[in-house]
Amino acid sequence: MKALLCKTLGGPEDLVIADLPDPVPGPGEVRVRVTVAALNFFDTLIIAGRYQVKPDLPFSPGAEAAGIVEAVGPGVEGLRVGERVIAHLGHGTCRETILARREALSPIPDGVGDEQAAGLTVTYGTSLHALQDRAALRAGETLVVLGASGGVGLAAVELGHAMGARVIACASSADKLEAARAHGADLVLDYSEENLREGLRRLGGAAGIDVVYDPVGGDFSEPALRSLNWKGRFLVIGFAAGPIPKIPLNLVLLKGIDVQGVHWGAFVRNEPEAHARNQARLLALVAEGRLTAKVHGVYPLERAAEALGVLSRREAVGKVLLRP
């Protein structure tokens, strides 16, 4: 099989394609023929050695994929050869075949394409866990999504809309906001053109803002938190802007605000049954047409550097996929 490998830490241009033997599944393992692998922004960090997950060299990037079951090891139940599945490995999916534990796989229902399913686990899984399990977002509440056109941001916009919230999407250009509007945003705010605090006060209106979803960090976090209602919930997703903000805790005190960390990877490890239920819900929402799981582009394995460049430059609107 062909595999995209990181043999030395560096940039996308340092990745190589190598031929490796097909893996043989052991007890509890499944071999999957990958049809499409999904990339995330953190893949650009993993290959540079700048992410909290540091796999041993050499390794393949790619945390998630869709594919077809080729072989099952002893003790595997509930999957058959030829069945389509999505896989979440954390890293290692950018290759023609992968080995996965049974618990890392979910069957893909009829009506959901591989390209939709491949990128569903991380971004939509993170956003569903954040909005449903952490913030307990309710229909009729107002949700603000920062970085609304990125992977997790666009997923949060779609899920917020599907959950019945009024969604205010914030991003840095008209094109990105148009994508957010097309995926369910009720109101949009270009924070490259308008002060975020003033814009949220204007758009929040009399109803105010109940939940902030923040994968950006930096200078945007504090004004967004200041915009929350009494007992609002502030979701800490990540720090795409770079700097980790230092929030004055008196703001949290005065409004009874809940600041909630969203560590999806830890959730998956600590609550596998809840994660499995979330996966099933996401796949059902796609099958029902309530989530689009937008794809930015599909690239062959040989153009992996180009695909990762789209992510590192923040140009992606939706998922970036590789087809081995």
C-alpha positions as CSV (number, residue, x, y, z in Angstrom):
1,M,0.0,0.0,0.0
2,K,1.0,3.6,-0.4
3,A,1.3,5.8,2.7
4,L,1.9,9.5,3.2
5,L,4.7,9.6,5.8
6,C,6.3,12.1,8.1
7,K,9.8,10.8,8.5
8,T,11.3,14.1,9.8
9,L,9.5,16.9,11.5
10,G,8.9,19.9,9.3
11,G,6.5,21.3,6.9
12,P,4.1,19.8,4.4
13,E,6.8,19.8,1.7
14,D,8.9,17.4,3.8
15,L,6.3,14.6,3.7
16,V,7.0,11.6,1.5
17,I,5.0,8.8,-0.1
18,A,6.3,5.3,0.6
19,D,5.2,1.7,-0.2
20,L,4.4,-0.4,2.9
21,P,3.0,-3.9,3.4
22,D,-0.8,-4.1,4.1
23,P,-1.3,-4.6,7.8
24,V,-2.8,-7.8,9.2
25,P,-5.5,-7.3,11.9
26,G,-4.9,-8.8,15.3
27,P,-7.5,-9.5,18.0
28,G,-10.1,-6.7,18.2
29,E,-8.7,-5.0,15.1
30,V,-10.1,-4.2,11.7
31,R,-8.4,-3.5,8.4
32,V,-10.0,-0.7,6.4
33,R,-9.4,0.2,2.8
34,V,-9.4,4.0,3.0
35,T,-11.5,5.8,0.3
36,V,-10.9,9.3,1.7
37,A,-8.9,10.6,4.6
38,A,-9.7,14.0,6.3
39,L,-7.2,16.6,7.3
40,N,-7.5,19.1,10.1
41,F,-5.5,22.2,11.0
42,F,-3.7,20.3,13.8
43,D,-2.2,18.0,11.2
44,T,0.0,21.0,10.2
45,L,1.2,21.2,13.8
46,I,1.7,17.4,14.3
47,I,4.1,17.1,11.4
48,A,6.1,20.0,12.8
49,G,6.2,18.6,16.3
50,R,4.2,21.5,17.7
51,Y,1.1,19.6,18.9
52,Q,0.4,18.0,22.2
53,V,0.2,14.6,20.4
54,K,3.7,13.6,19.2
55,P,3.7,10.2,17.4
56,D,6.9,8.2,17.0
57,L,8.5,8.7,13.6
58,P,7.7,7.8,10.9
59,F,3.9,8.3,11.0
60,S,1.1,9.3,8.7
61,P,-1.0,12.4,9.4
62,G,-4.8,12.3,9.2
63,A,-7.0,11.7,12.3
64,E,-10.1,10.5,10.5
65,A,-11.2,8.7,7.4
66,A,-13.9,6.8,5.6
67,G,-13.4,3.4,4.0
68,I,-14.5,-0.2,3.5
69,V,-13.9,-3.1,5.9
70,E,-11.4,-5.5,4.3
71,A,-10.7,-7.9,7.1
72,V,-11.6,-8.4,10.8
73,G,-9.4,-9.8,13.5
74,P,-10.5,-12.4,16.2
75,G,-13.1,-11.1,18.6
76,V,-14.5,-8.3,16.4
77,E,-18.3,-8.1,16.4
78,G,-20.8,-5.9,14.7
79,L,-18.9,-5.3,11.5
80,R,-18.7,-7.3,8.3
81,V,-16.3,-7.3,5.3
82,G,-17.5,-4.9,2.7
83,E,-19.2,-2.5,5.2
84,R,-18.5,1.2,4.9
85,V,-17.2,2.8,8.1
86,I,-15.7,6.0,9.4
87,A,-12.6,5.7,11.5
88,H,-11.0,8.0,14.1
89,L,-7.4,7.2,14.9
90,G,-5.9,10.5,16.1
91,H,-3.3,10.2,13.3
92,G,-2.3,7.7,10.7
93,T,-5.2,7.7,8.1
94,C,-3.4,9.1,5.1
95,R,-2.6,5.8,3.6
96,E,-4.4,3.2,1.5
97,T,-5.1,0.8,4.3
98,I,-5.3,1.3,8.1
99,L,-5.7,-0.9,11.2
100,A,-8.3,0.3,13.7
101,R,-9.8,-0.9,16.9
102,R,-13.4,-1.9,16.6
103,E,-14.4,1.0,19.0
104,A,-12.8,3.5,16.7
105,L,-15.2,2.6,13.8
106,S,-18.8,3.6,13.1
107,P,-20.9,2.2,10.3
108,I,-21.9,4.7,7.6
109,P,-25.6,4.6,6.9
110,D,-27.1,4.5,3.4
111,G,-27.6,8.0,2.0
112,V,-24.3,9.4,3.5
113,G,-21.4,9.6,1.1
114,D,-17.8,8.8,2.0
115,E,-16.7,12.3,1.5
116,Q,-19.3,13.6,3.9
117,A,-18.6,11.0,6.5
118,A,-14.8,11.1,6.4
119,G,-14.6,14.6,7.9
120,L,-17.5,14.2,10.3
121,T,-15.7,12.8,13.4
122,V,-13.4,15.5,14.7
123,T,-14.9,18.9,13.8
124,Y,-18.6,17.9,14.1
125,G,-17.8,15.6,17.0
126,T,-16.1,18.5,18.8
127,S,-18.9,20.9,18.1
128,L,-21.7,18.5,19.1
129,H,-19.9,17.7,22.3
130,A,-19.4,21.4,23.0
131,L,-22.9,22.6,22.2
132,Q,-24.9,19.5,23.5
133,D,-22.8,18.0,26.3
134,R,-21.0,21.1,27.7
135,A,-23.2,24.2,27.0
136,A,-26.6,22.3,26.9
137,L,-27.6,24.7,24.1
138,R,-31.4,25.0,23.9
139,A,-33.7,25.9,21.1
140,G,-34.4,29.6,21.0
141,E,-31.1,30.6,22.6
142,T,-28.5,32.8,20.8
143,L,-25.2,31.3,19.9
144,V,-22.2,33.2,18.7
145,V,-19.6,31.3,16.7
146,L,-16.1,32.9,16.3
147,G,-14.0,31.7,13.3
148,A,-17.3,30.6,11.8
149,S,-15.9,29.4,8.4
150,G,-13.2,27.1,9.7
151,G,-13.7,23.4,10.3
152,V,-15.1,23.4,13.8
153,G,-16.7,26.9,13.3
154,L,-18.7,25.9,10.3
155,A,-19.7,22.7,12.1
156,A,-20.9,24.7,15.1
157,V,-22.9,27.0,12.8
158,E,-24.7,24.0,11.2
159,L,-25.3,22.2,14.5
160,G,-26.5,25.3,16.3
161,H,-29.0,25.9,13.5
162,A,-30.1,22.2,13.6
163,M,-30.5,22.5,17.4
164,G,-32.9,25.5,17.0
165,A,-30.6,28.3,18.1
166,R,-30.3,31.7,16.7
167,V,-26.8,31.7,15.3
168,I,-24.5,34.7,14.9
169,A,-21.5,33.8,12.8
170,C,-18.3,35.9,13.1
171,A,-15.4,35.7,10.6
172,S,-12.9,37.9,8.8
173,S,-14.3,38.2,5.3
174,A,-17.5,38.5,3.3
175,D,-16.8,35.2,1.5
176,K,-16.4,33.3,4.8
177,L,-19.5,34.8,6.2
178,E,-21.5,34.0,3.1
179,A,-20.4,30.3,3.6
180,A,-21.6,30.5,7.2
181,R,-24.9,32.0,6.1
182,A,-25.4,29.2,3.6
183,H,-25.0,26.7,6.4
184,G,-27.5,28.1,8.8
185,A,-26.2,31.4,10.3
186,D,-29.1,33.8,11.0
187,L,-26.8,36.9,11.4
188,V,-23.2,37.6,10.5
189,L,-20.4,39.9,11.7
190,D,-17.2,40.7,9.9
191,Y,-14.8,41.4,12.7
192,S,-12.2,42.7,10.3
193,E,-14.6,45.6,9.5
194,E,-16.5,46.1,12.8
195,N,-15.5,46.1,16.4
196,L,-16.5,42.7,17.8
197,R,-17.9,43.9,21.1
198,E,-20.0,46.6,19.5
199,G,-21.2,44.3,16.7
200,L,-22.3,41.7,19.1
201,R,-24.2,44.2,21.2
202,R,-25.9,45.3,18.0
203,L,-26.8,41.9,16.7
204,G,-27.6,40.4,20.1
205,G,-30.4,42.9,20.6
206,A,-32.9,42.5,23.4
207,A,-32.4,38.7,23.6
208,G,-28.7,39.0,24.2
209,I,-26.2,36.2,23.8
210,D,-26.4,32.9,25.7
211,V,-23.4,30.9,24.4
212,V,-20.1,31.8,22.8
213,Y,-18.2,29.1,20.8
214,D,-14.5,30.2,20.6
215,P,-11.9,28.3,18.6
216,V,-10.0,31.5,17.9
217,G,-8.7,32.9,21.2
218,G,-6.3,35.9,21.0
219,D,-7.9,39.4,21.2
220,F,-11.4,38.1,20.3
221,S,-12.1,36.1,23.5
222,E,-12.6,38.8,26.1
223,P,-15.0,41.1,24.0
224,A,-17.0,38.0,23.1
225,L,-17.2,36.9,26.8
226,R,-18.2,40.5,27.8
227,S,-21.2,40.1,25.4
228,L,-22.7,37.2,27.3
229,N,-26.0,37.3,29.1
230,W,-26.4,36.5,32.8
231,K,-25.4,32.8,33.3
232,G,-24.0,32.7,29.8
233,R,-21.7,29.9,28.7
234,F,-18.3,30.5,27.1
235,L,-16.9,27.5,25.3
236,V,-13.1,27.3,25.0
237,I,-12.4,25.2,21.9
238,G,-8.8,26.3,20.9
239,F,-6.5,29.2,20.0
240,A,-6.2,29.4,16.3
241,A,-5.2,33.1,16.5
242,G,-2.1,32.0,18.5
243,P,-2.0,33.8,21.9
244,I,-3.9,32.2,24.8
245,P,-6.1,34.9,26.2
246,K,-6.0,35.9,29.9
247,I,-9.6,36.5,30.9
248,P,-10.3,38.8,33.9
249,L,-12.2,36.6,36.3
250,N,-14.3,39.4,37.7
251,L,-16.2,39.3,34.4
252,V,-17.0,35.7,35.1
253,L,-18.1,36.5,38.6
254,L,-20.3,39.5,37.8
255,K,-22.4,37.7,35.2
256,G,-22.4,34.2,36.7
257,I,-20.7,33.0,33.5
258,D,-19.6,29.4,33.0
259,V,-16.3,29.1,31.2
260,Q,-16.2,25.6,29.8
261,G,-13.2,23.7,28.4
262,V,-13.9,21.5,25.4
263,H,-11.3,18.8,25.1
264,W,-12.9,16.4,22.6
265,G,-10.1,13.9,22.6
266,A,-10.3,13.5,26.4
267,F,-14.1,13.1,26.1
268,V,-13.6,10.3,23.6
269,R,-11.2,8.5,25.8
270,N,-13.1,8.9,29.1
271,E,-16.7,8.6,27.7
272,P,-16.5,6.2,24.8
273,E,-20.2,5.2,25.0
274,A,-21.3,8.9,24.9
275,H,-19.0,9.5,22.0
276,A,-20.5,6.5,20.1
277,R,-24.0,8.0,20.7
278,N,-22.8,11.4,19.4
279,Q,-21.3,9.7,16.3
280,A,-24.6,8.0,15.6
281,R,-26.5,11.3,16.0
282,L,-24.2,13.1,13.6
283,L,-24.5,10.4,10.9
284,A,-28.3,10.5,11.3
285,L,-28.4,14.2,10.9
286,V,-26.4,14.0,7.7
287,A,-28.7,11.2,6.4
288,E,-31.7,13.4,7.2
289,G,-30.2,16.3,5.2
290,R,-29.9,18.5,8.3
291,L,-26.1,18.6,8.1
292,T,-24.2,19.1,4.9
293,A,-20.7,18.3,6.2
294,K,-19.3,20.7,3.6
295,V,-16.2,19.6,1.7
296,H,-13.7,22.3,0.7
297,G,-11.8,20.1,-1.7
298,V,-10.5,16.5,-2.4
299,Y,-6.9,16.1,-3.3
300,P,-4.9,13.0,-4.4
301,L,-2.2,11.8,-1.9
302,E,0.5,13.2,-4.1
303,R,-0.9,16.7,-3.5
304,A,-0.9,16.5,0.3
305,A,1.4,19.5,0.7
306,E,-1.0,21.6,-1.3
307,A,-4.0,20.4,0.8
308,L,-2.2,21.1,4.1
309,G,-1.2,24.5,2.8
310,V,-4.9,25.4,2.4
311,L,-5.3,24.6,6.0
312,S,-2.2,26.4,7.3
313,R,-3.2,29.6,5.4
314,R,-6.8,29.4,6.8
315,E,-8.3,29.2,3.3
316,A,-10.5,26.1,3.9
317,V,-14.2,26.5,4.0
318,G,-15.3,23.1,5.1
319,K,-13.2,19.9,5.1
320,V,-10.0,19.2,3.2
321,L,-9.8,15.6,2.1
322,L,-7.1,13.3,0.6
323,R,-8.0,10.3,-1.7
324,P,-5.3,7.6,-1.5
